[in-house]
Amino acid sequence: MAPSSNKLLSCEGVAKTYFTETGPVMALKDVSLSLDDEDTLAIVGPSGCGKSTLLFILAGLEKPTEGRVSFRDAALDKPRREVALVLQDYGLFPWKTVQANIELGIRIRKEPIDAERISALLHELGIFQKTELYPQQLSGGQRQRVALARALVLNPSLLLLDEPFASLDTLTRERLQDLVAAAWRSRRFAMVIVTHDIQEAVGLGRKVLIMAGAPGAIVSCVENPSAGRSGYRDTEEFYIMCERVRRELERVS
C-alpha cells in the first residue's frame, strides 16, 4: 500500500482579478504553494502585492479567478471547520465578554462547551483572569490573545494569521510571537502567517515566501527549518536568516 500523503494545503496556478467600475484589477497571478500537516509558512512582501488576498483565498473567503486551491486533496471553495483565521483587528464583538467571544465559534457550531479545556487554554495564553471583561477594557496584546484563544479552542488543523501583531509594540509583539510558537510546538497545527515583519516571518515560518509585484506573485522561497524552535530568536542562525530574507526582499523591491 502506498504511503498516505501528509499534504494539507496546496495552490496551483492561482490568480485573482477584481472587476471594478473602472475595469479589471489583477491582484494575484500564477501563485503555487503547498503546506504539509504541522508545517508553517510565512509570507512577506511590500504592501499591495496581494498577501492578504492570498490568505483570504486560503481561508475559503475569496475564490480564485484562475487556478485551484485544495485542502486535503478536496477543492477549497468555502470556509472549512478545520481552518481558523486571526485578523489584525482582532474581530472581537465589543458587546460580548472575553469568555463569550472565545466560546462563539463553538456555539455557532452547536458543539458542547468543554469548560476544562477552555480554562487550560486561558491559562496558557495568560488571560484567565480576564474572562468577564469586555474587549474595550483590554490592551491590544490582551485582545489579540483573546482572538488567538477563539481560534485555538476550535482545535484547527490550519491556523491563518493576517498581520496579527502589526499594531502592537515590539515587546508585546515578541511575547505573542513566542506564545504562538509555543502553541504550535504543543498542538502541532499547520500555520500560514502574512506579515511585513522579517523577524516575525523568520521566527514562525519554516518556509518564508517572498511576494512582490502588482499583480502579486511568489518570487522566492527561503527554507528556514529552525522556525518555531524555543529560543531561536537568540541564536546567530536566526540573525543570519533574517539578513537572508532581507536581501531577498531588497532584491525584488
NORHUWO-V569730 format. One record per pair of residues at least 12 apart in sequence whose ideal C-beta (glycine too) atoms are under 6 Angstrom apart, sorted by sequence separation. I is the first residue (numbers start at 1). J is the second residue. D is the distance in whole Angstrom. If there is no record, write none. Layout:
I | J | D
I | J | D
//
This chain:
16 | 28 | 4
209 | 221 | 6
15 | 28 | 5
15 | 29 | 5
207 | 221 | 6
208 | 222 | 4
60 | 76 | 5
208 | 224 | 5
13 | 30 | 6
14 | 31 | 4
224 | 241 | 6
60 | 78 | 5
127 | 145 | 5
206 | 224 | 6
60 | 79 | 4
206 | 225 | 6
11 | 31 | 6
12 | 32 | 5
60 | 80 | 6
125 | 145 | 5
11 | 32 | 6
206 | 227 | 5
11 | 33 | 5
28 | 50 | 4
202 | 224 | 6
205 | 227 | 5
27 | 50 | 5
177 | 200 | 6
204 | 227 | 6
222 | 245 | 6
10 | 34 | 4
59 | 83 | 6
125 | 149 | 5
28 | 53 | 6
9 | 35 | 4
27 | 53 | 5
59 | 85 | 5
177 | 203 | 5
7 | 34 | 6
8 | 35 | 5
140 | 167 | 6
141 | 168 | 6
8 | 36 | 6
121 | 149 | 6
140 | 168 | 5
220 | 248 | 5
7 | 36 | 6
8 | 37 | 5
6 | 36 | 5
159 | 189 | 5
203 | 233 | 6
6 | 37 | 5
141 | 172 | 4
163 | 194 | 6
98 | 130 | 5
99 | 131 | 4
121 | 153 | 6
144 | 176 | 6
158 | 190 | 5
159 | 191 | 5
160 | 192 | 5
161 | 193 | 4
162 | 194 | 5
163 | 195 | 6
98 | 131 | 5
156 | 189 | 6
219 | 252 | 5
97 | 132 | 6
98 | 133 | 6
118 | 153 | 6
16 | 53 | 6
97 | 134 | 6
208 | 245 | 5
210 | 248 | 5
202 | 241 | 5
202 | 242 | 5
212 | 252 | 4
94 | 135 | 5
94 | 136 | 6
92 | 135 | 4
199 | 242 | 6
184 | 228 | 5
198 | 242 | 5
101 | 146 | 6
102 | 149 | 5
181 | 228 | 5
198 | 245 | 5
16 | 64 | 5
17 | 65 | 5
98 | 146 | 5
102 | 150 | 5
198 | 246 | 6
16 | 65 | 5
101 | 150 | 6
105 | 154 | 5
14 | 64 | 5
15 | 65 | 5
15 | 66 | 4
102 | 153 | 6
15 | 67 | 6
14 | 67 | 4
90 | 143 | 5
13 | 67 | 4
12 | 67 | 6
12 | 68 | 5
90 | 147 | 5
11 | 69 | 5
10 | 70 | 5
86 | 147 | 5
9 | 71 | 6
86 | 151 | 5
84 | 151 | 4
84 | 154 | 5
84 | 156 | 4
82 | 156 | 6
88 | 162 | 6
82 | 157 | 4
83 | 158 | 5
84 | 159 | 5
85 | 160 | 5
86 | 161 | 5
87 | 162 | 5
88 | 163 | 4
86 | 164 | 5
88 | 166 | 5
59 | 160 | 5
55 | 160 | 6
55 | 162 | 5
52 | 162 | 6
55 | 194 | 5
52 | 194 | 6
51 | 194 | 4
38 | 188 | 4
39 | 190 | 5
40 | 191 | 4
41 | 192 | 5
42 | 193 | 5
43 | 194 | 5
44 | 195 | 6
38 | 190 | 6
37 | 190 | 6
35 | 190 | 6
44 | 201 | 5
42 | 201 | 4
51 | 211 | 6
42 | 204 | 6
49 | 211 | 5
42 | 205 | 3
49 | 212 | 6
40 | 204 | 6
41 | 205 | 5
49 | 213 | 6
40 | 205 | 5
40 | 206 | 5
41 | 207 | 5
42 | 208 | 5
43 | 209 | 5
45 | 211 | 3
48 | 214 | 6
50 | 216 | 3
39 | 206 | 6
45 | 212 | 6
49 | 216 | 4
8 | 190 | 5
29 | 215 | 4
28 | 215 | 6
31 | 218 | 6
27 | 215 | 6
28 | 216 | 5
29 | 217 | 5
26 | 215 | 4
//
